[in-house]
């Protein structure tokens, strides 16, 4: 099961200026976003654990995003 819905991603790509979007292009973006989200979550979880917490907070995600820049 995909973590992201296909239609909203396609709409996002069209909003960014892509007039015609191939299905495999949306699939490739979806794969990238899922991998990136998992990596960010792993990093944020490490930050939370380092702080002695089980709950991942918005601040943990912000730090993870700052650490994992593309």
DSSP file (Angstrom, degrees, kcal/mol; ACC not computed):
  #  RESIDUE AA STRUCTURE BP1 BP2  ACC     N-H-->O    O-->H-N    N-H-->O    O-->H-N    TCO  KAPPA ALPHA  PHI   PSI    X-CA   Y-CA   Z-CA
    1    1 A X              0   0    0      0, 0.0     2,-0.2     0, 0.0     0, 0.0   0.000 360.0 360.0 360.0 131.0    0.0    0.0    0.0
    2    2 A X        -     0   0    0      1,-0.1    29,-0.0     2,-0.1     4,-0.0  -0.473 360.0-145.7 -77.6 145.6    1.4    3.4   -1.0
    3    3 A X  S    S+     0   0    0     -2,-0.2     2,-0.4    27,-0.1    -1,-0.1   0.715  85.2  52.4 -82.1 -22.0    1.8    6.1    1.6
    4    4 A X  S    S-     0   0    0     26,-0.0     2,-0.3     4,-0.0    -2,-0.1  -0.896  86.0-120.4-117.2 145.5    0.9    8.8   -0.9
    5    5 A X     >  -     0   0    0     -2,-0.4     4,-1.2     1,-0.1     5,-0.1  -0.639  16.5-137.9 -84.6 141.8   -2.1    9.1   -3.2
    6    6 A X  H  > S+     0   0    0     -2,-0.3     4,-2.4     1,-0.2     5,-0.2   0.921  95.1  54.1 -66.8 -48.0   -1.4    9.2   -6.9
    7    7 A X  H  > S+     0   0    0      1,-0.2     4,-2.6     2,-0.2     5,-0.2   0.904 107.2  48.3 -60.8 -46.5   -3.9   11.9   -7.9
    8    8 A X  H  > S+     0   0    0      1,-0.2     4,-2.3     2,-0.2    -1,-0.2   0.882 112.3  50.5 -63.2 -34.7   -2.8   14.6   -5.5
    9    9 A X  H  X S+     0   0    0     -4,-1.2     4,-2.3     2,-0.2    -2,-0.2   0.917 110.5  49.0 -66.8 -41.4    0.8   14.1   -6.4
   10   10 A X  H  X S+     0   0    0     -4,-2.4     4,-2.2     1,-0.2    -2,-0.2   0.917 111.6  49.6 -61.6 -43.0   -0.1   14.4  -10.1
   11   11 A X  H  X S+     0   0    0     -4,-2.6     4,-2.6     1,-0.2    -2,-0.2   0.889 109.0  52.8 -63.0 -39.3   -2.0   17.6   -9.3
   12   12 A X  H  X S+     0   0    0     -4,-2.3     4,-1.4     2,-0.2    -1,-0.2   0.912 109.3  48.7 -61.8 -43.4    1.0   18.9   -7.4
   13   13 A X  H  <>S+     0   0    0     -4,-2.3     5,-2.1     1,-0.2    -2,-0.2   0.892 112.1  48.5 -64.6 -39.2    3.2   18.3  -10.4
   14   14 A X  H ><5S+     0   0    0     -4,-2.2     3,-1.6     1,-0.2    -2,-0.2   0.894 108.5  53.7 -67.7 -39.1    0.7   20.0  -12.7
   15   15 A X  H 3<5S+     0   0    0     -4,-2.6    -1,-0.2     1,-0.3    -2,-0.2   0.805 103.1  58.7 -62.9 -28.5    0.5   23.0  -10.3
   16   16 A X  T 3<5S-     0   0    0     -4,-1.4    -1,-0.3    -5,-0.2    -2,-0.2   0.512 133.4 -90.1 -80.1  -4.2    4.3   23.2  -10.5
   17   17 A X  T < 5S+     0   0    0     -3,-1.6     2,-0.8     1,-0.3    -3,-0.2   0.373  81.4 136.4 117.3  -5.4    4.0   23.7  -14.3
   18   18 A X      < -     0   0    0     -5,-2.1    -1,-0.3     1,-0.2     3,-0.1  -0.660  31.7-169.8 -77.6 113.4    4.0   20.2  -15.8
   19   19 A X  S    S+     0   0    0     -2,-0.8     2,-0.4     1,-0.2    -1,-0.2   0.926  75.7  27.2 -70.3 -44.5    1.3   20.2  -18.4
   20   20 A X  S    S-     0   0    0     -6,-0.0     2,-0.5     2,-0.0    -1,-0.2  -0.982  72.9-168.0-122.3 128.8    1.3   16.5  -19.1
   21   21 A X        -     0   0    0     -2,-0.4     2,-0.1    -3,-0.1    -7,-0.0  -0.966  14.3-139.0-123.0 120.4    2.5   14.1  -16.5
   22   22 A X    >>  -     0   0    0     -2,-0.5     4,-1.7     1,-0.1     3,-0.6  -0.450  20.5-122.5 -74.2 148.4    3.2   10.4  -17.2
   23   23 A X  H 3> S+     0   0    0      1,-0.2     4,-2.5     2,-0.2     5,-0.2   0.890 112.8  54.6 -58.2 -41.1    2.1    7.8  -14.7
   24   24 A X  H 3> S+     0   0    0      1,-0.2     4,-2.1     2,-0.2    -1,-0.2   0.797 103.9  56.2 -67.6 -25.5    5.6    6.5  -14.3
   25   25 A X  H <> S+     0   0    0     -3,-0.6     4,-2.1     2,-0.2    -1,-0.2   0.908 109.2  45.4 -68.7 -41.7    6.8   10.0  -13.4
   26   26 A X  H  X S+     0   0    0     -4,-1.7     4,-2.7     2,-0.2    -2,-0.2   0.909 112.2  52.2 -65.8 -41.7    4.3   10.2  -10.6
   27   27 A X  H  X S+     0   0    0     -4,-2.5     4,-2.4     2,-0.2    -2,-0.2   0.896 109.0  50.0 -60.5 -40.9    5.3    6.7   -9.5
   28   28 A X  H  X S+     0   0    0     -4,-2.1     4,-2.2     2,-0.2    -1,-0.2   0.909 111.8  47.4 -65.3 -42.7    8.9    7.8   -9.4
   29   29 A X  H  X S+     0   0    0     -4,-2.1     4,-2.8     2,-0.2    -2,-0.2   0.909 110.9  52.7 -62.9 -41.9    8.1   10.8   -7.3
   30   30 A X  H  X S+     0   0    0     -4,-2.7     4,-2.3     2,-0.2    -2,-0.2   0.915 109.1  48.9 -60.9 -44.7    6.0    8.7   -5.0
   31   31 A X  H  X S+     0   0    0     -4,-2.4     4,-2.2     2,-0.2    -1,-0.2   0.922 112.7  48.4 -60.4 -44.8    8.8    6.3   -4.4
   32   32 A X  H  X S+     0   0    0     -4,-2.2     4,-2.8     1,-0.2    -2,-0.2   0.936 111.8  48.3 -61.3 -47.6   11.2    9.1   -3.7
   33   33 A X  H  X S+     0   0    0     -4,-2.8     4,-2.7     1,-0.2    -1,-0.2   0.881 111.0  50.7 -63.2 -39.2    8.8   10.8   -1.2
   34   34 A X  H  X S+     0   0    0     -4,-2.3     4,-2.2    -5,-0.2    -1,-0.2   0.930 113.4  44.9 -64.2 -45.0    8.2    7.5    0.6
   35   35 A X  H  X S+     0   0    0     -4,-2.2     4,-2.4     2,-0.2    -2,-0.2   0.923 114.7  48.4 -63.7 -44.5   11.9    6.8    1.0
   36   36 A X  H  X S+     0   0    0     -4,-2.8     4,-2.6     1,-0.2    -2,-0.2   0.910 111.5  49.8 -63.2 -43.4   12.6   10.4    2.0
   37   37 A X  H  X S+     0   0    0     -4,-2.7     4,-2.3    -5,-0.2    -1,-0.2   0.891 110.9  49.6 -64.0 -39.9    9.8   10.4    4.6
   38   38 A X  H  X S+     0   0    0     -4,-2.2     4,-2.5     2,-0.2    -2,-0.2   0.919 111.7  48.5 -65.0 -43.0   11.0    7.1    6.1
   39   39 A X  H  X S+     0   0    0     -4,-2.4     4,-2.2     2,-0.2    -2,-0.2   0.911 112.2  48.6 -63.8 -42.5   14.6    8.5    6.4
   40   40 A X  H  X S+     0   0    0     -4,-2.6     4,-2.8     1,-0.2    -1,-0.2   0.912 111.9  49.5 -62.6 -42.2   13.4   11.7    8.0
   41   41 A X  H  X S+     0   0    0     -4,-2.3     4,-2.6     2,-0.2    -2,-0.2   0.906 109.4  51.4 -65.6 -41.4   11.2    9.7   10.4
   42   42 A X  H  X S+     0   0    0     -4,-2.5     4,-2.1     2,-0.2    -1,-0.2   0.926 112.8  46.2 -58.9 -44.7   14.1    7.4   11.3
   43   43 A X  H  X S+     0   0    0     -4,-2.2     4,-2.0     2,-0.2    -2,-0.2   0.924 112.9  48.9 -64.5 -45.2   16.3   10.4   12.0
   44   44 A X  H  X S+     0   0    0     -4,-2.8     4,-2.5     1,-0.2    -2,-0.2   0.872 109.7  52.8 -63.1 -37.7   13.6   12.2   14.1
   45   45 A X  H  X S+     0   0    0     -4,-2.6     4,-2.8     2,-0.2    -1,-0.2   0.900 107.3  51.5 -65.4 -40.5   13.0    9.0   16.1
   46   46 A X  H  X S+     0   0    0     -4,-2.1     4,-2.4     2,-0.2    -2,-0.2   0.904 110.3  49.8 -60.5 -40.8   16.8    8.8   16.9
   47   47 A X  H  X S+     0   0    0     -4,-2.0     4,-1.3     2,-0.2    -2,-0.2   0.923 111.6  47.7 -64.0 -45.0   16.6   12.4   18.1
   48   48 A X  H  <>S+     0   0    0     -4,-2.5     5,-2.8     1,-0.2     3,-0.4   0.927 112.7  48.6 -62.5 -45.0   13.6   11.7   20.3
   49   49 A X  H ><5S+     0   0    0     -4,-2.8     3,-1.8     1,-0.2    -1,-0.2   0.896 107.3  55.6 -62.7 -39.8   15.3    8.6   21.7
   50   50 A X  H 3<5S+     0   0    0     -4,-2.4    -1,-0.2     1,-0.3    -2,-0.2   0.823 107.2  50.9 -61.2 -30.2   18.4   10.6   22.4
   51   51 A X  T 3<5S-     0   0    0     -4,-1.3    -1,-0.3    -3,-0.4    -2,-0.2   0.377 123.6-107.3 -87.3   3.2   16.2   13.0   24.4
   52   52 A X  T < 5S+     0   0    0     -3,-1.8     2,-0.3     1,-0.3    -3,-0.2   0.739  80.7 120.8  79.7  23.5   14.8   10.1   26.4
   53   53 A X      < -     0   0    0     -5,-2.8    -1,-0.3    -6,-0.1    -2,-0.1  -0.844  53.0-160.5-120.3 156.8   11.4   10.2   24.6
   54   54 A X  S    S+     0   0    0     -2,-0.3     2,-0.4    -3,-0.1    -5,-0.1   0.668  74.2  86.1 -98.4 -27.2    9.3    7.8   22.6
   55   55 A X  S    S-     0   0    0     -7,-0.1     2,-0.5    -6,-0.0    -2,-0.1  -0.616  72.8-140.4 -82.0 128.6    7.1   10.5   21.0
   56   56 A X        -     0   0    0     -2,-0.4     2,-0.2     4,-0.0   -11,-0.1  -0.782  25.1-160.5 -86.7 125.5    8.4   12.2   17.9
   57   57 A X     >  -     0   0    0     -2,-0.5     4,-1.9   -13,-0.2     5,-0.1  -0.520  32.9-105.9-102.8 170.2    7.6   15.9   18.0
   58   58 A X  H  > S+     0   0    0      1,-0.2     4,-2.4     2,-0.2     5,-0.1   0.862 122.6  55.4 -61.5 -35.6    7.4   18.6   15.4
   59   59 A X  H  > S+     0   0    0      2,-0.2     4,-2.5     1,-0.2    -1,-0.2   0.888 104.1  53.1 -66.4 -38.4   10.8   19.9   16.7
   60   60 A X  H  > S+     0   0    0      1,-0.2     4,-2.4     2,-0.2    -1,-0.2   0.920 110.8  47.5 -59.9 -42.8   12.4   16.5   16.2
   61   61 A X  H  X S+     0   0    0     -4,-1.9     4,-2.7     2,-0.2    -2,-0.2   0.894 109.7  53.0 -65.1 -40.0   11.1   16.5   12.6
   62   62 A X  H  X S+     0   0    0     -4,-2.4     4,-2.2     2,-0.2    -2,-0.2   0.924 111.0  46.2 -61.3 -44.5   12.4   20.1   12.1
   63   63 A X  H  X S+     0   0    0     -4,-2.5     4,-2.2     2,-0.2    -2,-0.2   0.921 112.6  50.6 -63.7 -43.6   15.9   19.0   13.3
   64   64 A X  H  X S+     0   0    0     -4,-2.4     4,-2.7     1,-0.2    -2,-0.2   0.907 109.9  50.0 -60.5 -42.8   15.8   15.9   11.1
   65   65 A X  H  < S+     0   0    0     -4,-2.7    -1,-0.2     1,-0.2    -2,-0.2   0.900 110.8  49.5 -63.1 -40.6   14.8   18.0    8.1
   66   66 A X  H  < S+     0   0    0     -4,-2.2     3,-0.3     1,-0.2    -1,-0.2   0.865 114.9  45.2 -65.3 -35.6   17.7   20.4    8.8
   67   67 A X  H  < S+     0   0    0     -4,-2.2     2,-0.9     1,-0.2    -2,-0.2   0.861 113.1  49.8 -76.4 -36.6   20.1   17.5    9.1
   68   68 A X  S  < S+     0   0    0     -4,-2.7     2,-0.4    -5,-0.2    -1,-0.2  -0.689  74.1 166.3-107.5  78.8   18.9   15.6    6.0
   69   69 A X              0   0    0     -2,-0.9    -3,-0.1    -3,-0.3    -4,-0.0  -0.737 360.0 360.0 -91.1 139.8   18.9   18.3    3.3
   70   70 A X              0   0    0     -2,-0.4    -1,-0.1     0, 0.0    -2,-0.0   0.438 360.0 360.0 -94.1 360.0   18.6   17.2   -0.3
